Amino acid sequence: MTKEQFMSMLVLDGFPEPTLVQREAGGFLDAHTHPFEVQAFVLSGQIDLVVDGVRTAYISGEVFRLLENQVHTERYGSNGVQYLASRKNSAEVI
């Protein structure tokens, strides 16, 4: 997927403008949730997410999604990761 395709998808799905997120090489976040839904586009590096015991690696050009309050862990690749993340609260849905 291209960045332009991702941006178009966000509009169609009712998500706001994304923000740039940068995480350090080899970083890790233990099991946690977010009080919002996320759609994200990886610009560079790698992020590994574990959801329901399944690890999936995402690299440049790939999109990942997390549901509101979905338990997950995050691990960042040897070069860290940069991604565009758009967040939407269920309360924002009309």
MARSE-14103 format. One line per 8 residues: their letters; for each residue x, y, z of C-alpha. Coordinates in steps of 0.25 Angstrom, whole numbers, padded with zeros to 4 digits. Example, Ala and Ser with C-alpha at 12.3 -4.5 7.8 and 13.67 -1.06 7.14 Angstrom:
% MARSE-14103
AS> 0049,-0018,0031; 0055,-0004,0029
This chain:
% MARSE-14103
MTKEQFMS> 0000,0000,0000; 0005,0014,-0003; 0004,0026,0007; -0006,0032,-0002; -0015,0020,-0002; -0014,0019,0013; -0018,0034,0014; -0030,0031,0005
MLVLDGFP> -0034,0019,0013; -0034,0027,0026; -0044,0037,0020; -0053,0026,0015; -0053,0020,0029; -0056,0033,0036; -0042,0034,0043; -0035,0047,0046
EPTLVQRE> -0022,0052,0041; -0011,0042,0045; 0001,0046,0054; 0016,0042,0052; 0020,0032,0063; 0035,0028,0065; 0040,0017,0074; 0054,0013,0078
AGGFLDAH> 0061,0001,0073; 0059,-0011,0081; 0048,-0005,0089; 0037,-0013,0095; 0023,-0010,0102; 0017,-0021,0110; 0002,-0025,0109; -0006,-0012,0109
THPFEVQA> -0019,-0006,0102; -0022,0007,0096; -0036,0014,0098; -0037,0017,0083; -0037,0009,0070; -0024,0010,0062; -0021,0009,0047; -0006,0011,0045
FVLSGQID> 0003,0011,0032; 0018,0007,0034; 0028,0017,0028; 0041,0010,0032; 0046,-0001,0041; 0038,-0012,0047; 0028,-0013,0058; 0023,-0027,0063
LVVDGVRT> 0010,-0028,0070; 0005,-0039,0078; -0011,-0040,0078; -0018,-0052,0084; -0005,-0060,0085; -0001,-0058,0070; 0011,-0050,0066; 0010,-0042,0053
AYISGEVF> 0022,-0034,0048; 0019,-0021,0040; 0029,-0014,0031; 0030,-0002,0022; 0017,-0001,0013; 0008,-0009,0022; -0004,-0005,0030; -0008,-0010,0044
RLLENQVH> -0021,-0008,0052; -0024,-0010,0066; -0038,-0009,0072; -0042,0000,0084; -0037,-0007,0097; -0030,-0019,0089; -0020,-0025,0098; -0006,-0026,0090
TERYGSNG> 0009,-0025,0092; 0018,-0017,0083; 0033,-0019,0079; 0041,-0010,0070; 0051,-0015,0060; 0066,-0014,0061; 0065,0000,0053; 0053,0004,0061
VQYLASRK> 0040,0008,0054; 0033,0020,0049; 0018,0020,0045; 0006,0029,0043; -0005,0026,0053; -0019,0030,0053; -0027,0028,0065; -0043,0028,0066
NSAEVI> -0051,0027,0079; -0064,0020,0078; -0070,0032,0084; -0067,0039,0072; -0075,0030,0063; -0088,0036,0059
